[in-house]
Amino acid sequence: MSQENLPEIVEAIRQEFTQVNELRDKTLQQSRALIRSCANSIRAIHRHEWSEAEAALGQARADAEAMVKPLANYPTLYQAGYTQDALKELVEAHVVYAAVRNRAWPTPSELYVTGATYLKGLSEAASEMRRFVLDLMRRGQVLEAEPYLEFMDEVYSLLITVDFPDAITDGLRRSTDVLRNVLERTRGDLTLGIRQDQMRQALHSFEARLDTNLGTQFSTTALPVSIEDLSDE
């Protein structure tokens, strides 16, 4: 039995593994950089620092492109959890910006993601809207918070129509369940806030009418003794 070429075969495989391992390490580093850029963009959006948010989104998209393009011939690395988690953050950041600024929605191909990763990022972006709702409520802008709740409800209504096995959607059902819980808590908080705001307005209106009525009553009631009568005495 001839085994003369067996060492060469094993060496070729070893070199291939070495190349894949180096690319894997590089992808891990790039995924961390991508997550940082996405986090910076969302932080800037919450602060209404729009130029900083747009710069961070541009950096995030550049980081995503640099990470994904070398993986064209390595689907295992592209489908790896750390790669898809970073790309999910990219989707979330872009969707949050589009929702808050009323911009066009980015497509999956524009963000280098699969459909499953796009939907999971969309779900997390909808959950992120809870923070906007609570921030507005703390500032007393209860009615201004309603569009964010409507966005959350719309996303949830769309996601529950995607009824496929987890092997296809990559665990989308779990993300949708999380969004449902966040949505219901936010709906309850906002409903309570609206009712409290309505009650405050009703009390203020009542106090204003009461002050007006009391002022009118005192101004039209005659004093029992005039100043002239007191001076005569």
PAMARVEX-872964 format. One line per 2 residues: number of its first residue (from 1); their letters; for each residue x, y, z of C-alpha. Coordinates in Angstrom, 1 decimal. Each point is the difference from the previous one (the first is absolute). Example, Ala and Ser with C-alpha at 12.3 -4.5 7.8 and 13.67 -1.06 7.14 Angstrom:
<rs>
1	AS	12.3/-4.5/7.8 ~ 1.4/3.4/-0.7
</rs>
This chain:
<rs>
1	MS	0.0/0.0/0.0 ~ 1.5/3.3/-1.1
3	QE	-0.1/2.9/2.4 ~ 2.6/2.3/-1.6
5	NL	-2.4/2.9/-0.6 ~ -1.9/-0.3/3.3
7	PE	2.3/2.6/1.8 ~ -0.6/2.5/-2.8
9	IV	-3.7/-0.4/0.3 ~ 0.0/0.5/3.7
11	EA	2.4/3.0/-0.4 ~ -2.4/1.6/-2.5
13	IR	-2.9/-0.4/2.4 ~ 2.1/1.4/2.8
15	QE	0.8/3.1/-2.0 ~ -3.7/0.4/-0.9
17	FT	-0.9/-0.2/3.7 ~ 2.7/2.5/0.8
19	QV	-1.4/2.4/-2.5 ~ -3.6/-0.5/1.3
21	NE	1.1/0.5/3.6 ~ 1.8/3.3/-0.8
23	LR	-3.1/1.2/-1.8 ~ -2.2/-1.1/2.9
25	DK	2.2/2.0/2.5 ~ -0.1/3.1/-2.3
27	TL	-3.8/-0.4/-0.3 ~ -0.4/-0.1/3.7
29	QQ	1.9/3.3/0.4 ~ -2.0/1.6/-2.7
31	SR	-3.3/-1.1/1.5 ~ 1.0/1.7/3.3
33	AL	0.8/3.2/-1.9 ~ -3.3/-0.2/-1.8
35	IR	-1.9/-0.4/3.3 ~ 1.7/3.0/1.5
37	SC	-0.8/2.2/-3.0 ~ -3.7/-1.1/0.2
39	AN	-0.1/0.7/3.7 ~ 1.5/3.5/-0.5
41	SI	-2.6/0.7/-2.7 ~ -3.0/-1.0/2.2
43	RA	1.5/2.0/2.9 ~ 0.2/3.1/-2.2
45	IH	-3.5/-0.5/-1.3 ~ -1.4/-0.1/3.6
47	RH	1.9/3.3/0.6 ~ -1.4/1.5/-3.2
49	EW	3.6/0.5/-1.2 ~ -0.8/-0.6/-3.6
51	SE	3.3/0.7/-1.7 ~ 1.8/-2.3/2.4
53	AE	-2.7/-2.7/-0.5 ~ 0.4/0.2/-3.8
55	AA	3.8/-0.1/0.3 ~ -0.2/-3.1/2.2
57	LG	-2.5/-1.7/-2.4 ~ 2.4/0.7/-2.9
59	QA	2.8/-1.5/2.0 ~ -2.1/-3.0/0.9
61	RA	-0.9/-0.7/-3.6 ~ 3.6/0.3/-1.0
63	DA	1.0/-2.4/2.8 ~ -2.7/-2.5/-1.1
65	EA	1.2/0.1/-3.6 ~ 3.6/-0.6/1.0
67	MV	-1.1/-2.9/2.1 ~ -2.4/-1.7/-2.4
69	KP	1.8/0.3/-3.4 ~ 2.9/-2.3/0.9
71	LA	-2.5/-2.6/1.1 ~ -1.5/-0.5/-3.4
73	NY	1.6/-3.4/-0.4 ~ -0.3/-0.9/3.6
75	PT	-3.7/-0.4/0.8 ~ 0.7/-1.8/3.3
77	LY	1.7/3.2/1.3 ~ -2.7/2.2/-1.4
79	QA	-2.7/-2.0/1.7 ~ 1.9/-0.2/3.2
81	GY	-1.8/1.4/3.1 ~ 2.4/2.9/0.6
83	TQ	-0.2/1.1/-3.6 ~ -3.8/0.0/0.0
85	DA	-0.3/1.6/3.4 ~ 2.1/2.9/-1.2
87	LK	-2.0/0.4/-3.2 ~ -3.2/-0.1/2.1
89	EL	1.3/3.0/1.9 ~ 0.6/1.7/-3.3
91	VE	-3.7/-0.5/-1.0 ~ -1.2/1.2/3.4
93	AH	2.0/3.2/-0.2 ~ -1.1/0.8/-3.5
95	VV	-3.7/-0.8/0.7 ~ 0.0/2.1/3.2
97	YA	1.4/3.0/-2.0 ~ -2.5/-0.5/-2.8
99	AV	-2.9/-0.2/2.4 ~ 1.0/3.0/2.1
101	RN	1.0/2.2/-3.0 ~ -2.7/-1.2/-2.3
103	RA	2.5/-1.2/-2.6 ~ -0.3/-2.8/-2.6
105	WP	0.5/-3.5/1.4 ~ 3.3/-1.7/-0.9
107	TP	-0.4/-3.3/-1.9 ~ 1.8/-3.3/1.1
109	SE	2.3/0.2/-3.0 ~ 1.1/3.5/0.9
111	LY	1.0/-1.2/3.4 ~ 1.6/-3.3/-1.2
113	VT	-2.4/-2.1/2.1 ~ -2.2/-3.0/-0.4
115	GA	-3.8/0.3/0.3 ~ 0.0/-1.7/3.4
117	TY	2.7/2.4/1.4 ~ -1.9/3.0/-1.4
119	LK	-3.2/-1.1/1.7 ~ 1.7/-0.6/3.3
121	GL	1.7/3.5/-0.2 ~ -3.4/1.5/-0.8
123	SE	-1.5/-1.7/3.1 ~ 2.8/1.5/2.2
125	AA	-0.4/3.4/-1.6 ~ -3.7/-0.1/0.9
127	SE	0.8/-1.0/3.6 ~ 2.4/3.0/0.1
129	MR	-2.9/2.3/-0.6 ~ -1.1/-0.6/3.7
131	RF	2.9/2.2/1.1 ~ -1.2/2.8/-2.2
133	VL	-3.5/-0.3/1.4 ~ 1.2/0.1/3.6
135	DL	2.3/3.0/-0.7 ~ -2.9/1.9/-1.4
137	MR	-2.3/-0.9/2.8 ~ 2.6/1.2/2.5
139	RG	0.0/3.4/-1.7 ~ -3.8/0.2/0.1
141	QV	-0.3/-0.6/-3.8 ~ -2.4/-2.8/0.3
143	LE	-1.9/0.4/-3.3 ~ 3.3/0.4/-1.9
145	AE	0.9/-3.5/1.1 ~ -3.0/-1.7/-1.7
147	PY	1.6/-0.3/-3.5 ~ 2.8/-2.1/1.5
149	LE	-2.5/-2.4/1.5 ~ -1.8/-0.2/-3.3
151	FM	3.3/-0.9/-1.7 ~ 0.6/-2.7/2.5
153	DE	-3.5/-1.4/-0.5 ~ 0.5/0.1/-3.8
155	VY	3.3/-1.9/0.1 ~ -1.5/-2.6/2.3
157	SL	-3.1/-0.4/-2.2 ~ 2.3/-0.7/-3.0
159	LI	2.4/-2.3/1.8 ~ -2.7/-2.4/1.3
161	TV	-1.0/-0.6/-3.7 ~ 3.5/-1.6/-0.6
163	DF	-0.9/-3.5/1.1 ~ 2.9/-2.3/-0.9
165	PD	2.1/-2.4/1.9 ~ 2.9/1.4/2.1
167	AI	2.5/-1.8/-2.3 ~ -1.1/2.4/-2.7
169	TD	-0.6/3.2/2.0 ~ 3.0/-0.5/2.4
171	GL	-2.1/0.3/3.2 ~ -2.2/2.9/-1.1
173	RR	-2.9/-1.3/2.1 ~ 1.9/0.6/3.2
175	ST	0.8/3.6/-1.1 ~ -3.6/0.5/-0.9
177	DV	-1.1/-1.2/3.5 ~ 2.4/2.4/1.6
179	LR	-1.4/2.8/-2.1 ~ -3.6/-0.9/1.0
181	NV	0.9/0.2/3.7 ~ 1.7/3.4/-0.5
183	LE	-2.9/1.2/-2.1 ~ -2.6/-0.9/2.7
185	RT	2.0/1.6/2.8 ~ 0.5/3.2/-2.1
187	RG	-3.7/0.1/-0.9 ~ -1.0/-0.3/3.7
189	DL	2.5/2.7/1.0 ~ -1.1/2.4/-2.7
191	TL	-3.7/-0.6/0.6 ~ 0.5/0.8/3.7
193	GI	2.0/3.1/-0.9 ~ -2.7/1.2/-2.4
195	RQ	-2.7/-0.4/2.7 ~ 2.1/1.8/2.6
197	DQ	0.6/2.8/-2.5 ~ -3.7/0.3/-0.7
199	MR	-0.8/0.0/3.7 ~ 2.5/2.8/0.5
201	QA	-1.5/2.1/-2.8 ~ -3.5/-0.6/1.5
203	LH	1.2/1.1/3.4 ~ 1.7/3.1/-1.4
205	SF	-3.2/0.9/-1.9 ~ -2.1/-0.5/3.1
207	EA	2.3/2.2/2.1 ~ -0.1/2.7/-2.6
209	RL	-3.8/0.0/-0.1 ~ -0.1/0.0/3.8
211	DT	2.3/3.0/0.2 ~ -2.1/1.8/-2.5
213	NL	-3.2/-0.7/1.8 ~ 1.3/1.0/3.3
215	GT	1.5/3.2/-1.3 ~ -3.3/0.9/-1.6
217	QF	-1.9/-0.7/3.2 ~ 2.2/2.2/2.2
219	ST	0.0/2.9/-2.5 ~ -3.9/0.1/-0.2
221	TA	-0.7/-0.5/3.8 ~ -0.8/3.3/1.8
223	LP	1.9/0.7/3.3 ~ -2.4/0.1/3.1
225	VS	1.6/3.3/1.1 ~ 1.3/2.7/-2.2
227	IE	3.2/1.9/0.6 ~ -2.1/3.3/0.3
229	DL	-2.1/-1.6/2.8 ~ 3.1/-1.0/1.9
231	SD	1.4/3.6/-0.3 ~ -3.2/1.5/1.3
233	E	0.2/-2.2/3.1
</rs>
